Amino acid sequence: MDLKNYQNCLRLPCPPKGIAVICDLHIPLMDTATFGCFCRAAAGAKLDTLVIAGDYFDQSAFSHWPSQHKVEWKNEQRMAAHVLRTLVKLFKHIYVLQGNHDVRKLRTVEYKETLRDVFLTLEVPLGNVKIYDAPFCIVSSDIGEIMVSHPKSYSQIPGQVARRLAAKHQMHQIIGHGHFSCLTYDASGRYVCMDIGGFPAYEKTPYVNQHLTTHPLWVNGWARITPGGIELISYVRQGPLYRKQTARPIQAGGCKST
């Protein structure tokens, strides 16, 4: 994507309380336990702005990949509506970016509809929900510009796509799509690079848990952007329970790990 296209993308200032960033809910294949942890944490921090960085939907009913576990669209819509109502009550401002799964239905109508049209089928008022047919936005903060995205590129190596995007676009990166939770830096050490995991349920996803693959285990998580830094919150599965890990990798004025 050319730098000139940045001028037309969604740009958000970071409010004093910060911005929550989530991704990859893959409804209805969502891990409801870690999503619940996120909702409680966001409410406790009194965050009022949310960015959903792609793949709110799974849309397996419209996938061209063969599967024995396709979910009927009406059932996915029902759960997607329930989750959206929860988020609308929790956040004053919600911005939705487009992921690769979100366009499965749009492909069937040759993109004559938009992602907003898909959300309208949920019959949930969208007054505080802004929906964009773009895979990224840019957040401005004291530490510099932060690109939040659902990139088309994918790697089984956590952090690799984010590092390459940072080197290409010269800004901090918070990305979805990989279903990993990873905190690293680009080669120069100037830019923070995060895979934030999202909330897909590993045990509900046949292509990784019912076949022999080299995919790393998924780790759910989300990010919080504050005026002076970025936090990565991960939920590591330990048997039936989840352990939260919080990394605060960067502070205004320079990169610091704490």
LUMFI-652119 format. One record per residue (C-alpha): residue number from 1; z negated, y, x. Coordinates in steps of 0.5 Angstrom, whole numbers, plus 2048, in hexadecimal, padded with zeros to 3 digits. Layout:
// residues N
<miti><resi>NUM</resi><c3>Z</c3><c2>Y</c2><c1>X</c1></miti>
...
// end
This chain:
// residues 258
<miti><resi>1</resi><c3>800</c3><c2>800</c2><c1>800</c1></miti>
<miti><resi>2</resi><c3>802</c3><c2>807</c2><c1>803</c1></miti>
<miti><resi>3</resi><c3>7FD</c3><c2>80C</c2><c1>804</c1></miti>
<miti><resi>4</resi><c3>800</c3><c2>811</c2><c1>800</c1></miti>
<miti><resi>5</resi><c3>7FE</c3><c2>80D</c2><c1>7FA</c1></miti>
<miti><resi>6</resi><c3>7F7</c3><c2>80E</c2><c1>7FB</c1></miti>
<miti><resi>7</resi><c3>7F8</c3><c2>815</c2><c1>7F8</c1></miti>
<miti><resi>8</resi><c3>7FA</c3><c2>812</c2><c1>7F1</c1></miti>
<miti><resi>9</resi><c3>7F4</c3><c2>80D</c2><c1>7F1</c1></miti>
<miti><resi>10</resi><c3>7ED</c3><c2>80D</c2><c1>7EE</c1></miti>
<miti><resi>11</resi><c3>7E9</c3><c2>811</c2><c1>7F2</c1></miti>
<miti><resi>12</resi><c3>7E1</c3><c2>811</c2><c1>7F1</c1></miti>
<miti><resi>13</resi><c3>7DC</c3><c2>815</c2><c1>7F4</c1></miti>
<miti><resi>14</resi><c3>7D5</c3><c2>811</c2><c1>7F5</c1></miti>
<miti><resi>15</resi><c3>7D0</c3><c2>814</c2><c1>7F0</c1></miti>
<miti><resi>16</resi><c3>7C9</c3><c2>815</c2><c1>7F3</c1></miti>
<miti><resi>17</resi><c3>7C6</c3><c2>80E</c2><c1>7F0</c1></miti>
<miti><resi>18</resi><c3>7CC</c3><c2>80A</c2><c1>7F3</c1></miti>
<miti><resi>19</resi><c3>7D2</c3><c2>806</c2><c1>7F0</c1></miti>
<miti><resi>20</resi><c3>7D1</c3><c2>7FE</c2><c1>7EE</c1></miti>
<miti><resi>21</resi><c3>7D7</c3><c2>7FA</c2><c1>7F0</c1></miti>
<miti><resi>22</resi><c3>7D9</c3><c2>7F3</c2><c1>7EE</c1></miti>
<miti><resi>23</resi><c3>7DF</c3><c2>7EF</c2><c1>7ED</c1></miti>
<miti><resi>24</resi><c3>7E2</c3><c2>7E8</c2><c1>7EC</c1></miti>
<miti><resi>25</resi><c3>7DE</c3><c2>7E6</c2><c1>7E5</c1></miti>
<miti><resi>26</resi><c3>7E3</c3><c2>7E2</c2><c1>7E3</c1></miti>
<miti><resi>27</resi><c3>7E1</c3><c2>7E1</c2><c1>7DC</c1></miti>
<miti><resi>28</resi><c3>7DF</c3><c2>7DC</c2><c1>7D9</c1></miti>
<miti><resi>29</resi><c3>7DE</c3><c2>7D9</c2><c1>7E0</c1></miti>
<miti><resi>30</resi><c3>7D9</c3><c2>7DE</c2><c1>7E2</c1></miti>
<miti><resi>31</resi><c3>7D2</c3><c2>7DC</c2><c1>7E5</c1></miti>
<miti><resi>32</resi><c3>7CE</c3><c2>7DF</c2><c1>7E0</c1></miti>
<miti><resi>33</resi><c3>7C7</c3><c2>7DE</c2><c1>7E4</c1></miti>
<miti><resi>34</resi><c3>7C9</c3><c2>7E3</c2><c1>7EA</c1></miti>
<miti><resi>35</resi><c3>7CD</c3><c2>7E7</c2><c1>7E5</c1></miti>
<miti><resi>36</resi><c3>7C6</c3><c2>7E8</c2><c1>7E1</c1></miti>
<miti><resi>37</resi><c3>7C3</c3><c2>7E9</c2><c1>7E8</c1></miti>
<miti><resi>38</resi><c3>7C8</c3><c2>7EF</c2><c1>7E9</c1></miti>
<miti><resi>39</resi><c3>7C7</c3><c2>7F2</c2><c1>7E2</c1></miti>
<miti><resi>40</resi><c3>7BF</c3><c2>7F2</c2><c1>7E3</c1></miti>
<miti><resi>41</resi><c3>7C0</c3><c2>7F5</c2><c1>7EA</c1></miti>
<miti><resi>42</resi><c3>7C5</c3><c2>7FB</c2><c1>7E8</c1></miti>
<miti><resi>43</resi><c3>7C0</c3><c2>7FC</c2><c1>7E2</c1></miti>
<miti><resi>44</resi><c3>7BA</c3><c2>7FD</c2><c1>7E7</c1></miti>
<miti><resi>45</resi><c3>7BE</c3><c2>801</c2><c1>7EC</c1></miti>
<miti><resi>46</resi><c3>7C0</c3><c2>806</c2><c1>7E6</c1></miti>
<miti><resi>47</resi><c3>7C7</c3><c2>805</c2><c1>7E8</c1></miti>
<miti><resi>48</resi><c3>7CC</c3><c2>808</c2><c1>7E3</c1></miti>
<miti><resi>49</resi><c3>7D3</c3><c2>807</c2><c1>7E6</c1></miti>
<miti><resi>50</resi><c3>7D6</c3><c2>801</c2><c1>7E7</c1></miti>
<miti><resi>51</resi><c3>7DD</c3><c2>7FF</c2><c1>7EA</c1></miti>
<miti><resi>52</resi><c3>7E0</c3><c2>7F8</c2><c1>7E8</c1></miti>
<miti><resi>53</resi><c3>7E4</c3><c2>7F6</c2><c1>7EE</c1></miti>
<miti><resi>54</resi><c3>7E9</c3><c2>7F1</c2><c1>7EA</c1></miti>
<miti><resi>55</resi><c3>7E9</c3><c2>7EB</c2><c1>7E7</c1></miti>
<miti><resi>56</resi><c3>7E5</c3><c2>7EC</c2><c1>7E1</c1></miti>
<miti><resi>57</resi><c3>7E9</c3><c2>7E7</c2><c1>7DE</c1></miti>
<miti><resi>58</resi><c3>7EB</c3><c2>7E0</c2><c1>7E0</c1></miti>
<miti><resi>59</resi><c3>7F0</c3><c2>7DF</c2><c1>7DB</c1></miti>
<miti><resi>60</resi><c3>7F1</c3><c2>7D8</c2><c1>7DC</c1></miti>
<miti><resi>61</resi><c3>7F5</c3><c2>7D7</c2><c1>7D6</c1></miti>
<miti><resi>62</resi><c3>7FB</c3><c2>7DB</c2><c1>7D9</c1></miti>
<miti><resi>63</resi><c3>7FB</c3><c2>7D8</c2><c1>7E0</c1></miti>
<miti><resi>64</resi><c3>801</c3><c2>7D5</c2><c1>7E2</c1></miti>
<miti><resi>65</resi><c3>7FD</c3><c2>7D0</c2><c1>7E6</c1></miti>
<miti><resi>66</resi><c3>7FC</c3><c2>7C9</c2><c1>7E3</c1></miti>
<miti><resi>67</resi><c3>7F4</c3><c2>7C8</c2><c1>7E1</c1></miti>
<miti><resi>68</resi><c3>7F0</c3><c2>7C3</c2><c1>7DD</c1></miti>
<miti><resi>69</resi><c3>7EB</c3><c2>7C9</c2><c1>7DC</c1></miti>
<miti><resi>70</resi><c3>7EF</c3><c2>7CE</c2><c1>7D8</c1></miti>
<miti><resi>71</resi><c3>7EB</c3><c2>7D2</c2><c1>7D4</c1></miti>
<miti><resi>72</resi><c3>7EE</c3><c2>7D5</c2><c1>7CD</c1></miti>
<miti><resi>73</resi><c3>7EF</c3><c2>7DC</c2><c1>7CD</c1></miti>
<miti><resi>74</resi><c3>7EB</c3><c2>7DE</c2><c1>7C7</c1></miti>
<miti><resi>75</resi><c3>7E5</c3><c2>7DA</c2><c1>7CA</c1></miti>
<miti><resi>76</resi><c3>7E6</c3><c2>7DF</c2><c1>7D1</c1></miti>
<miti><resi>77</resi><c3>7E6</c3><c2>7E5</c2><c1>7CC</c1></miti>
<miti><resi>78</resi><c3>7E0</c3><c2>7E3</c2><c1>7C9</c1></miti>
<miti><resi>79</resi><c3>7DC</c3><c2>7E3</c2><c1>7CF</c1></miti>
<miti><resi>80</resi><c3>7DF</c3><c2>7E9</c2><c1>7D2</c1></miti>
<miti><resi>81</resi><c3>7DD</c3><c2>7ED</c2><c1>7CD</c1></miti>
<miti><resi>82</resi><c3>7D6</c3><c2>7EB</c2><c1>7CD</c1></miti>
<miti><resi>83</resi><c3>7D6</c3><c2>7ED</c2><c1>7D5</c1></miti>
<miti><resi>84</resi><c3>7D9</c3><c2>7F3</c2><c1>7D3</c1></miti>
<miti><resi>85</resi><c3>7D4</c3><c2>7F5</c2><c1>7CE</c1></miti>
<miti><resi>86</resi><c3>7CF</c3><c2>7F4</c2><c1>7D3</c1></miti>
<miti><resi>87</resi><c3>7D2</c3><c2>7F8</c2><c1>7D8</c1></miti>
<miti><resi>88</resi><c3>7D4</c3><c2>7FE</c2><c1>7D4</c1></miti>
<miti><resi>89</resi><c3>7CC</c3><c2>7FE</c2><c1>7D2</c1></miti>
<miti><resi>90</resi><c3>7CA</c3><c2>7FE</c2><c1>7D9</c1></miti>
<miti><resi>91</resi><c3>7CF</c3><c2>803</c2><c1>7DC</c1></miti>
<miti><resi>92</resi><c3>7D1</c3><c2>80A</c2><c1>7DA</c1></miti>
<miti><resi>93</resi><c3>7D8</c3><c2>80A</c2><c1>7DE</c1></miti>
<miti><resi>94</resi><c3>7DC</c3><c2>803</c2><c1>7DF</c1></miti>
<miti><resi>95</resi><c3>7E2</c3><c2>803</c2><c1>7E3</c1></miti>
<miti><resi>96</resi><c3>7E6</c3><c2>7FD</c2><c1>7E3</c1></miti>
<miti><resi>97</resi><c3>7EB</c3><c2>7FB</c2><c1>7E8</c1></miti>
<miti><resi>98</resi><c3>7F1</c3><c2>7F6</c2><c1>7E8</c1></miti>
<miti><resi>99</resi><c3>7F0</c3><c2>7EF</c2><c1>7EB</c1></miti>
<miti><resi>100</resi><c3>7F5</c3><c2>7E9</c2><c1>7EB</c1></miti>
<miti><resi>101</resi><c3>7F2</c3><c2>7E5</c2><c1>7E6</c1></miti>
<miti><resi>102</resi><c3>7F2</c3><c2>7EB</c2><c1>7E1</c1></miti>
<miti><resi>103</resi><c3>7FA</c3><c2>7EB</c2><c1>7E1</c1></miti>
<miti><resi>104</resi><c3>7FB</c3><c2>7E4</c2><c1>7DF</c1></miti>
<miti><resi>105</resi><c3>7FC</c3><c2>7E6</c2><c1>7D8</c1></miti>
<miti><resi>106</resi><c3>800</c3><c2>7EC</c2><c1>7D9</c1></miti>
<miti><resi>107</resi><c3>805</c3><c2>7E8</c2><c1>7DD</c1></miti>
<miti><resi>108</resi><c3>806</c3><c2>7E4</c2><c1>7D6</c1></miti>
<miti><resi>109</resi><c3>808</c3><c2>7EB</c2><c1>7D3</c1></miti>
<miti><resi>110</resi><c3>80C</c3><c2>7ED</c2><c1>7D9</c1></miti>
<miti><resi>111</resi><c3>807</c3><c2>7F3</c2><c1>7DA</c1></miti>
<miti><resi>112</resi><c3>809</c3><c2>7F6</c2><c1>7D4</c1></miti>
<miti><resi>113</resi><c3>801</c3><c2>7F7</c2><c1>7D3</c1></miti>
<miti><resi>114</resi><c3>7FC</c3><c2>7FA</c2><c1>7D7</c1></miti>
<miti><resi>115</resi><c3>7F5</c3><c2>7F7</c2><c1>7D9</c1></miti>
<miti><resi>116</resi><c3>7F2</c3><c2>7FC</c2><c1>7D5</c1></miti>
<miti><resi>117</resi><c3>7F6</c3><c2>7F9</c2><c1>7CF</c1></miti>
<miti><resi>118</resi><c3>7F3</c3><c2>7F2</c2><c1>7D1</c1></miti>
<miti><resi>119</resi><c3>7EC</c3><c2>7F5</c2><c1>7D1</c1></miti>
<miti><resi>120</resi><c3>7ED</c3><c2>7F8</c2><c1>7CA</c1></miti>
<miti><resi>121</resi><c3>7EE</c3><c2>7F1</c2><c1>7C7</c1></miti>
<miti><resi>122</resi><c3>7E7</c3><c2>7F0</c2><c1>7C8</c1></miti>
<miti><resi>123</resi><c3>7E5</c3><c2>7F5</c2><c1>7C3</c1></miti>
<miti><resi>124</resi><c3>7E0</c3><c2>7F8</c2><c1>7C7</c1></miti>
<miti><resi>125</resi><c3>7E0</c3><c2>800</c2><c1>7C7</c1></miti>
<miti><resi>126</resi><c3>7E2</c3><c2>803</c2><c1>7CE</c1></miti>
<miti><resi>127</resi><c3>7DF</c3><c2>80A</c2><c1>7CD</c1></miti>
<miti><resi>128</resi><c3>7DC</c3><c2>809</c2><c1>7D4</c1></miti>
<miti><resi>129</resi><c3>7E1</c3><c2>804</c2><c1>7D7</c1></miti>
<miti><resi>130</resi><c3>7E7</c3><c2>806</c2><c1>7DB</c1></miti>
<miti><resi>131</resi><c3>7EC</c3><c2>801</c2><c1>7DD</c1></miti>
<miti><resi>132</resi><c3>7F1</c3><c2>802</c2><c1>7E2</c1></miti>
<miti><resi>133</resi><c3>7F8</c3><c2>7FE</c2><c1>7E4</c1></miti>
<miti><resi>134</resi><c3>7F6</c3><c2>7FE</c2><c1>7EB</c1></miti>
<miti><resi>135</resi><c3>7F2</c3><c2>7FA</c2><c1>7F0</c1></miti>
<miti><resi>136</resi><c3>7EE</c3><c2>7FF</c2><c1>7F4</c1></miti>
<miti><resi>137</resi><c3>7EB</c3><c2>806</c2><c1>7F4</c1></miti>
<miti><resi>138</resi><c3>7E8</c3><c2>80A</c2><c1>7F9</c1></miti>
<miti><resi>139</resi><c3>7E0</c3><c2>80C</c2><c1>7F9</c1></miti>
<miti><resi>140</resi><c3>7DE</c3><c2>812</c2><c1>7FD</c1></miti>
<miti><resi>141</resi><c3>7D7</c3><c2>813</c2><c1>800</c1></miti>
<miti><resi>142</resi><c3>7D4</c3><c2>816</c2><c1>806</c1></miti>
<miti><resi>143</resi><c3>7D6</c3><c2>810</c2><c1>80A</c1></miti>
<miti><resi>144</resi><c3>7DD</c3><c2>811</c2><c1>809</c1></miti>
<miti><resi>145</resi><c3>7E2</c3><c2>80E</c2><c1>804</c1></miti>
<miti><resi>146</resi><c3>7E1</c3><c2>807</c2><c1>801</c1></miti>
<miti><resi>147</resi><c3>7E7</c3><c2>803</c2><c1>7FE</c1></miti>
<miti><resi>148</resi><c3>7E5</c3><c2>7FE</c2><c1>7F9</c1></miti>
<miti><resi>149</resi><c3>7EA</c3><c2>7F9</c2><c1>7F7</c1></miti>
<miti><resi>150</resi><c3>7ED</c3><c2>7F2</c2><c1>7F5</c1></miti>
<miti><resi>151</resi><c3>7F2</c3><c2>7F1</c2><c1>7FA</c1></miti>
<miti><resi>152</resi><c3>7F8</c3><c2>7EC</c2><c1>7F9</c1></miti>
<miti><resi>153</resi><c3>7F7</c3><c2>7EA</c2><c1>800</c1></miti>
<miti><resi>154</resi><c3>7F2</c3><c2>7E4</c2><c1>801</c1></miti>
<miti><resi>155</resi><c3>7EE</c3><c2>7E0</c2><c1>807</c1></miti>
<miti><resi>156</resi><c3>7EA</c3><c2>7DA</c2><c1>807</c1></miti>
<miti><resi>157</resi><c3>7E6</c3><c2>7DE</c2><c1>80D</c1></miti>
<miti><resi>158</resi><c3>7E1</c3><c2>7E2</c2><c1>80A</c1></miti>
<miti><resi>159</resi><c3>7E2</c3><c2>7EA</c2><c1>80C</c1></miti>
<miti><resi>160</resi><c3>7E9</c3><c2>7E9</c2><c1>80F</c1></miti>
<miti><resi>161</resi><c3>7ED</c3><c2>7EC</c2><c1>809</c1></miti>
<miti><resi>162</resi><c3>7E8</c3><c2>7F2</c2><c1>809</c1></miti>
<miti><resi>163</resi><c3>7E8</c3><c2>7F3</c2><c1>810</c1></miti>
<miti><resi>164</resi><c3>7F0</c3><c2>7F3</c2><c1>810</c1></miti>
<miti><resi>165</resi><c3>7F0</c3><c2>7F8</c2><c1>80A</c1></miti>
<miti><resi>166</resi><c3>7EB</c3><c2>7FD</c2><c1>80E</c1></miti>
<miti><resi>167</resi><c3>7EF</c3><c2>7FD</c2><c1>814</c1></miti>
<miti><resi>168</resi><c3>7F5</c3><c2>7FE</c2><c1>810</c1></miti>
<miti><resi>169</resi><c3>7F2</c3><c2>804</c2><c1>80C</c1></miti>
<miti><resi>170</resi><c3>7ED</c3><c2>807</c2><c1>810</c1></miti>
<miti><resi>171</resi><c3>7E7</c3><c2>806</c2><c1>80B</c1></miti>
<miti><resi>172</resi><c3>7E1</c3><c2>802</c2><c1>809</c1></miti>
<miti><resi>173</resi><c3>7E3</c3><c2>7FC</c2><c1>805</c1></miti>
<miti><resi>174</resi><c3>7E0</c3><c2>7F9</c2><c1>7FF</c1></miti>
<miti><resi>175</resi><c3>7E4</c3><c2>7F3</c2><c1>7FC</c1></miti>
<miti><resi>176</resi><c3>7E4</c3><c2>7EE</c2><c1>7F7</c1></miti>
<miti><resi>177</resi><c3>7E9</c3><c2>7E8</c2><c1>7F6</c1></miti>
<miti><resi>178</resi><c3>7E6</c3><c2>7E3</c2><c1>7FC</c1></miti>
<miti><resi>179</resi><c3>7E0</c3><c2>7E1</c2><c1>7F8</c1></miti>
<miti><resi>180</resi><c3>7DC</c3><c2>7E2</c2><c1>7FF</c1></miti>
<miti><resi>181</resi><c3>7D6</c3><c2>7E6</c2><c1>800</c1></miti>
<miti><resi>182</resi><c3>7D7</c3><c2>7E9</c2><c1>807</c1></miti>
<miti><resi>183</resi><c3>7D5</c3><c2>7EF</c2><c1>80B</c1></miti>
<miti><resi>184</resi><c3>7D9</c3><c2>7F1</c2><c1>812</c1></miti>
<miti><resi>185</resi><c3>7DC</c3><c2>7F7</c2><c1>815</c1></miti>
<miti><resi>186</resi><c3>7E4</c3><c2>7F8</c2><c1>817</c1></miti>
<miti><resi>187</resi><c3>7E6</c3><c2>7F7</c2><c1>81E</c1></miti>
<miti><resi>188</resi><c3>7E4</c3><c2>7FE</c2><c1>820</c1></miti>
<miti><resi>189</resi><c3>7DD</c3><c2>7FE</c2><c1>81D</c1></miti>
<miti><resi>190</resi><c3>7DE</c3><c2>804</c2><c1>819</c1></miti>
<miti><resi>191</resi><c3>7DF</c3><c2>801</c2><c1>812</c1></miti>
<miti><resi>192</resi><c3>7DB</c3><c2>7FD</c2><c1>80E</c1></miti>
<miti><resi>193</resi><c3>7DE</c3><c2>7F7</c2><c1>80B</c1></miti>
<miti><resi>194</resi><c3>7DC</c3><c2>7F3</c2><c1>805</c1></miti>
<miti><resi>195</resi><c3>7DD</c3><c2>7ED</c2><c1>801</c1></miti>
<miti><resi>196</resi><c3>7D9</c3><c2>7ED</c2><c1>7FB</c1></miti>
<miti><resi>197</resi><c3>7D9</c3><c2>7E7</c2><c1>7F8</c1></miti>
<miti><resi>198</resi><c3>7D9</c3><c2>7E8</c2><c1>7F0</c1></miti>
<miti><resi>199</resi><c3>7D7</c3><c2>7E4</c2><c1>7EB</c1></miti>
<miti><resi>200</resi><c3>7DB</c3><c2>7DE</c2><c1>7EB</c1></miti>
<miti><resi>201</resi><c3>7D8</c3><c2>7D7</c2><c1>7E9</c1></miti>
<miti><resi>202</resi><c3>7DA</c3><c2>7D2</c2><c1>7EF</c1></miti>
<miti><resi>203</resi><c3>7D8</c3><c2>7CC</c2><c1>7EB</c1></miti>
<miti><resi>204</resi><c3>7DC</c3><c2>7CE</c2><c1>7E5</c1></miti>
<miti><resi>205</resi><c3>7E2</c3><c2>7CF</c2><c1>7EA</c1></miti>
<miti><resi>206</resi><c3>7E6</c3><c2>7C8</c2><c1>7EA</c1></miti>
<miti><resi>207</resi><c3>7EB</c3><c2>7CA</c2><c1>7F0</c1></miti>
<miti><resi>208</resi><c3>7E5</c3><c2>7CB</c2><c1>7F5</c1></miti>
<miti><resi>209</resi><c3>7E0</c3><c2>7C7</c2><c1>7F2</c1></miti>
<miti><resi>210</resi><c3>7E4</c3><c2>7C0</c2><c1>7F0</c1></miti>
<miti><resi>211</resi><c3>7E8</c3><c2>7C0</c2><c1>7F6</c1></miti>
<miti><resi>212</resi><c3>7E8</c3><c2>7BF</c2><c1>7FD</c1></miti>
<miti><resi>213</resi><c3>7E9</c3><c2>7C6</c2><c1>800</c1></miti>
<miti><resi>214</resi><c3>7E8</c3><c2>7CB</c2><c1>806</c1></miti>
<miti><resi>215</resi><c3>7E5</c3><c2>7D0</c2><c1>802</c1></miti>
<miti><resi>216</resi><c3>7DE</c3><c2>7D3</c2><c1>804</c1></miti>
<miti><resi>217</resi><c3>7D9</c3><c2>7D2</c2><c1>7FF</c1></miti>
<miti><resi>218</resi><c3>7D9</c3><c2>7D9</c2><c1>7FA</c1></miti>
<miti><resi>219</resi><c3>7D3</c3><c2>7DE</c2><c1>7FA</c1></miti>
<miti><resi>220</resi><c3>7D2</c3><c2>7E2</c2><c1>7F5</c1></miti>
<miti><resi>221</resi><c3>7D0</c3><c2>7EA</c2><c1>7F6</c1></miti>
<miti><resi>222</resi><c3>7D2</c3><c2>7F1</c2><c1>7F4</c1></miti>
<miti><resi>223</resi><c3>7D2</c3><c2>7F7</c2><c1>7F8</c1></miti>
<miti><resi>224</resi><c3>7CE</c3><c2>7FE</c2><c1>7F7</c1></miti>
<miti><resi>225</resi><c3>7D1</c3><c2>804</c2><c1>7FA</c1></miti>
<miti><resi>226</resi><c3>7CC</c3><c2>80A</c2><c1>7FB</c1></miti>
<miti><resi>227</resi><c3>7CE</c3><c2>811</c2><c1>7FE</c1></miti>
<miti><resi>228</resi><c3>7CB</c3><c2>80F</c2><c1>804</c1></miti>
<miti><resi>229</resi><c3>7CD</c3><c2>808</c2><c1>805</c1></miti>
<miti><resi>230</resi><c3>7CF</c3><c2>801</c2><c1>802</c1></miti>
<miti><resi>231</resi><c3>7CB</c3><c2>7FB</c2><c1>800</c1></miti>
<miti><resi>232</resi><c3>7CD</c3><c2>7F4</c2><c1>7FF</c1></miti>
<miti><resi>233</resi><c3>7C9</c3><c2>7F0</c2><c1>7FB</c1></miti>
<miti><resi>234</resi><c3>7CA</c3><c2>7E8</c2><c1>7FB</c1></miti>
<miti><resi>235</resi><c3>7C8</c3><c2>7E2</c2><c1>7F7</c1></miti>
<miti><resi>236</resi><c3>7C7</c3><c2>7DC</c2><c1>7FB</c1></miti>
<miti><resi>237</resi><c3>7C6</c3><c2>7D6</c2><c1>7F7</c1></miti>
<miti><resi>238</resi><c3>7C0</c3><c2>7D1</c2><c1>7F9</c1></miti>
<miti><resi>239</resi><c3>7C0</c3><c2>7CB</c2><c1>7F5</c1></miti>
<miti><resi>240</resi><c3>7BF</c3><c2>7CE</c2><c1>7EE</c1></miti>
<miti><resi>241</resi><c3>7BD</c3><c2>7D5</c2><c1>7F0</c1></miti>
<miti><resi>242</resi><c3>7C0</c3><c2>7DB</c2><c1>7F3</c1></miti>
<miti><resi>243</resi><c3>7BD</c3><c2>7DF</c2><c1>7F9</c1></miti>
<miti><resi>244</resi><c3>7BF</c3><c2>7E6</c2><c1>7FA</c1></miti>
<miti><resi>245</resi><c3>7C2</c3><c2>7E9</c2><c1>800</c1></miti>
<miti><resi>246</resi><c3>7C3</c3><c2>7F0</c2><c1>801</c1></miti>
<miti><resi>247</resi><c3>7C6</c3><c2>7F3</c2><c1>807</c1></miti>
<miti><resi>248</resi><c3>7C6</c3><c2>7FB</c2><c1>808</c1></miti>
<miti><resi>249</resi><c3>7CC</c3><c2>7FC</c2><c1>80E</c1></miti>
<miti><resi>250</resi><c3>7CD</c3><c2>803</c2><c1>80E</c1></miti>
<miti><resi>251</resi><c3>7CA</c3><c2>80A</c2><c1>80E</c1></miti>
<miti><resi>252</resi><c3>7CD</c3><c2>811</c2><c1>80E</c1></miti>
<miti><resi>253</resi><c3>7CE</c3><c2>813</c2><c1>815</c1></miti>
<miti><resi>254</resi><c3>7D0</c3><c2>80C</c2><c1>818</c1></miti>
<miti><resi>255</resi><c3>7D0</c3><c2>805</c2><c1>817</c1></miti>
<miti><resi>256</resi><c3>7C9</c3><c2>801</c2><c1>817</c1></miti>
<miti><resi>257</resi><c3>7C7</c3><c2>7FA</c2><c1>815</c1></miti>
<miti><resi>258</resi><c3>7C0</c3><c2>7FA</c2><c1>812</c1></miti>
// end
